[in-house]
Amino acid sequence: MIVSATKTQAGTAAEDRDGAQAPRLSTDFLNRFSEALMLMELVTSDDSIVEDLQAWRSIGYREHFEASSLRCAAAALAAYDEVDPARRKAFEEVCRSMTRLVMTVNALLVETPRPSELPMIIEVASEALRKLISRSAQFINANGTVDIAAFDDAALQKQIDALLRR
């Protein structure tokens, strides 16, 4: 049997002093960004996707689960409330960065004429978004116990900054 380090860590962190299950963060929230990533990657080969990507909207973790009918919604919110405020703020900043990437691509898609380097911009933005989703998943899977701001990925930030300057 193979057990991942993330699952082992999450299992340990999920039990409180009495052995009961403590509330857990949920990666369901990241499906929003995964959807945007899929649309971004499809838009270069199918122009009809532009409208779907333009309709995409970001909401925060709390808003996502307040509106959710998932059984885990209440626990996900309780776990979010227990995350260290500085770590929660860093996570929310990563979420804002993901949203800015999607919105930047959206803004370029409505330009007329479209920039000739748009396919390359979408490729860079997609890769950056994929990395940020992965970073966010690590944070959520560790139930907020890792410092998402401590990830040393200066190259990713430079890519995001360069994209936003366009």
Secondary structure, 3 states (H helix, E strand, C coil): CCCCHHHHHHHHHCECCCCCECCCCCHHHHHHHHHHHHHHHHHCCCCCHHHHHHHCCCCCHHHHHHCCCCCCHHHHHHHHHHCCHHHHHHHHHHHHHHHHHHHHHHHHHCCCCCCCCHHHHHHHHHHHHHHHHHHHHHHHHCCCCCCHHHCCCHHHHHHHHHHHHC
